[in-house]
Structures are given as C-alpha cells and as structure tokens.
Amino acid sequence: MTNYFDAETFTKIDFTKTKINKGEYDNCIFKDCNFEGIHASNIQFVECEFIGCNFSNTIVKDTAFKDVQFKNCKLLGVKFNECDTFLLQFYFVDCQLQFSSFYQLKMTKTRFINCNLQEVDFTETNLSNSVFDNCDVKQAIFDRTNLEKVNFTSSYNYTINPEKNKLKGAKFSKEGVAGLLSEYGIFIE
C-alpha cells in the first residue's frame, strides 16, 4: 500500500530529522522545508509547489516531478538526470541551481525565472521552447543541447557553441552575442 497525500501543506519540516514518507503527493505545498542531502528517491510529486525549501544535494533517483514548481528554493548539486522522466515538468522561480545536472533530460517548455544556473549541466538536454528569464548561466554546460526556440534575451554570462548545439529559432540579446562567439576567440567591443 502506497502512502497518498492530497492537497496537504507541509511547513518548516526538517526531513533530515523527520523521515519523508514514500508515496504520492498530489497538489501539496512544501513551505520552508529542509530536504538537504536526504534520499527522496521513488517519490511521486504531482502538481506540487516547493516554496523556500532546501534541496541541496538531495538524492532524487526515480523521483517523479510532474508539473512541479520550485520558488525561492536552494537546489545545489541535485542530479535531476536520475529522476523519473515520465511526464517530467518543472518550473523554477528565484532558485539557486548551481552545480545541478539535467543531463539528457527532455524538458521542453521549462521556465527558469531569476535563477542562478552557474555550472549547471545541460549536456544533451532537450530544452526546446524553454525560457531563461534573467538567469545567470555562467559556466553552464551546453553540449549537444537542443536549444531550439529557447529565449535567452534577458539572461547573461552564457557560453554556447553554435556548432555543438541546436539553436534554430533561439533568441539572444545583442549584449549576449559574445557568449556565442567566445569559442572562436573573437572579442566584441
């Protein structure tokens, strides 16, 4: 028998001290909870919202994130590439995602708004039709990444090699063009 939680709110729970129940969480809200470094494997989060939570170094192997929103969360070093990919859908606002990995995930139409994405691994990720709105993508890895129709116009510090990534229809600001040319040793003043 699987635990089932529907439309519940979990506030200020430190899951490093109180073990999270395995099961399915539907339409639940997690506010100011600490998941840092715990095993949150094999859990289903469906249409859930995480607000002000710490997920740093949390293990999410085979965890489902279906239409999940993260707001003002700390998600440092999370290997999202290990989560359940069926119906995977994220939304990130005001989050810190440094050193996390989305390696080989299909994440079309994902929204990253006001996020720190420094050194995030997007290798072989399908991000087509996604939006990076006012995000710092310094040293993020884009390698064989599908960035078709992605909007980077308000983001900054990106370095993307046009020869190693799909960029058809992607949008960049004039100021950001240098991030597309750095591979060639070209300087723009």
C-alpha positions in Angstrom: 0.0 0.0 0.0 1.4 3.3 -1.1 1.0 6.5 1.0 -1.1 9.1 -0.7 -1.2 12.8 0.3 -3.7 15.1 -1.4 -3.7 18.9 -1.1 -1.8 19.0 2.1 0.6 21.7 3.3 3.9 20.8 4.9 5.6 23.8 6.7 9.0 24.0 8.3 9.6 20.3 8.3 13.3 19.3 8.6 13.3 16.0 6.6 17.0 15.4 7.7 15.5 14.8 11.2 11.9 13.6 10.3 12.0 10.9 7.5 9.9 11.8 4.5 7.1 9.3 3.8 7.5 7.5 0.5 4.4 7.7 -1.7 2.5 10.1 -3.9 2.0 13.8 -3.1 -0.7 15.4 -5.2 -1.3 19.2 -5.2 0.7 19.5 -2.0 2.7 22.6 -0.8 6.0 22.4 0.9 7.0 25.6 2.6 10.4 26.3 4.2 11.2 22.6 4.4 14.7 21.1 4.5 15.4 18.2 2.2 19.2 18.7 2.2 21.2 15.6 1.4 18.3 13.2 2.1 17.2 10.2 0.0 14.0 11.4 -1.6 14.0 8.5 -4.1 11.0 6.8 -5.5 8.5 9.6 -4.5 5.8 11.0 -6.8 5.3 14.8 -6.7 2.4 15.7 -8.9 1.3 19.3 -9.3 3.2 20.2 -6.1 4.8 23.5 -5.1 8.0 24.0 -3.1 8.5 27.4 -1.6 11.7 28.4 0.2 12.9 24.8 0.5 16.5 23.5 0.6 17.0 20.6 -1.7 20.8 20.8 -1.9 22.5 17.5 -2.7 19.2 15.7 -2.3 19.1 12.3 -4.0 16.1 12.1 -6.4 16.7 8.8 -8.0 13.5 7.6 -9.7 11.6 10.5 -8.1 8.8 11.9 -10.3 8.3 15.7 -10.7 5.1 16.1 -12.7 4.1 19.8 -13.1 6.2 20.9 -10.1 7.0 24.4 -9.2 10.1 25.5 -7.2 10.0 29.0 -5.8 12.9 30.6 -3.9 14.5 27.2 -3.4 18.1 26.1 -3.0 18.8 23.2 -5.2 22.6 23.0 -5.3 24.1 19.8 -6.8 20.9 18.0 -7.5 21.2 15.2 -10.1 17.8 15.7 -11.8 19.1 13.4 -14.5 18.4 10.5 -12.2 14.7 11.3 -11.6 11.8 9.6 -13.3 11.4 11.1 -16.7 7.7 10.1 -17.3 5.7 13.3 -17.6 8.6 15.3 -16.2 7.8 19.0 -15.9 9.4 21.7 -13.8 9.0 25.4 -13.3 11.8 27.4 -11.4 11.4 30.9 -10.0 14.1 32.7 -7.9 16.0 29.5 -7.4 19.7 28.6 -6.8 20.6 25.6 -9.0 24.4 25.8 -9.1 26.2 22.5 -9.9 22.9 20.6 -10.7 22.5 18.3 -13.6 19.8 17.9 -16.2 21.9 15.6 -18.3 19.9 14.0 -21.2 16.5 15.1 -19.9 13.6 16.1 -22.1 12.5 19.4 -20.5 10.7 21.3 -23.3 8.9 24.4 -22.3 10.7 24.7 -19.0 10.7 28.1 -17.4 13.7 29.4 -15.4 13.0 32.9 -13.9 15.6 34.9 -11.9 17.6 31.7 -11.3 21.3 31.1 -10.7 22.3 28.4 -13.1 26.1 28.6 -12.7 27.9 25.4 -13.7 24.6 23.5 -14.3 25.0 20.6 -16.7 22.6 20.7 -19.7 24.6 18.3 -21.8 22.3 16.5 -24.4 19.2 18.1 -22.7 16.2 18.9 -24.8 15.2 22.5 -23.7 13.3 23.5 -26.9 10.8 26.2 -26.3 12.1 26.9 -22.8 12.6 30.4 -21.3 15.6 31.6 -19.3 14.4 34.9 -17.9 17.1 37.0 -16.1 19.2 33.9 -15.3 22.9 33.7 -14.6 24.2 30.8 -16.7 27.9 31.4 -16.1 29.9 28.2 -16.9 26.7 26.2 -17.5 27.4 23.3 -19.9 25.6 23.3 -23.2 26.9 20.4 -25.3 24.7 18.7 -27.9 21.8 20.5 -26.3 18.6 21.3 -28.1 18.1 25.0 -27.6 15.7 25.5 -30.5 13.3 28.4 -29.8 14.7 29.0 -26.4 14.6 32.6 -25.1 17.9 33.8 -23.6 17.3 37.5 -24.3 17.4 38.7 -20.6 19.9 36.1 -19.4 23.6 36.6 -19.1 27.1 35.0 -18.8 26.3 32.2 -21.1 28.8 30.5 -23.4 27.2 28.4 -26.1 29.0 26.9 -29.1 26.6 27.2 -32.1 28.4 24.3 -33.8 27.7 21.8 -30.9 24.1 22.8 -30.1 20.8 23.2 -31.9 20.0 26.9 -31.9 17.4 27.3 -34.6 14.9 30.0 -33.6 16.6 30.7 -30.2 16.6 34.3 -29.1 19.6 36.2 -27.7 20.2 39.8 -26.8 22.8 41.9 -28.7 24.8 42.1 -25.5 24.8 38.3 -25.2 26.2 37.6 -28.7 29.7 37.4 -27.3 28.7 34.3 -25.4 28.0 32.6 -28.8 31.4 33.7 -30.3 33.8 33.1 -27.4 34.6 29.6 -28.8 36.2 31.4 -31.8 38.4 33.7 -29.8 36.6 36.7 -31.1 36.4 39.9 -29.0 33.5 42.3 -29.3 33.8 45.8 -28.0 
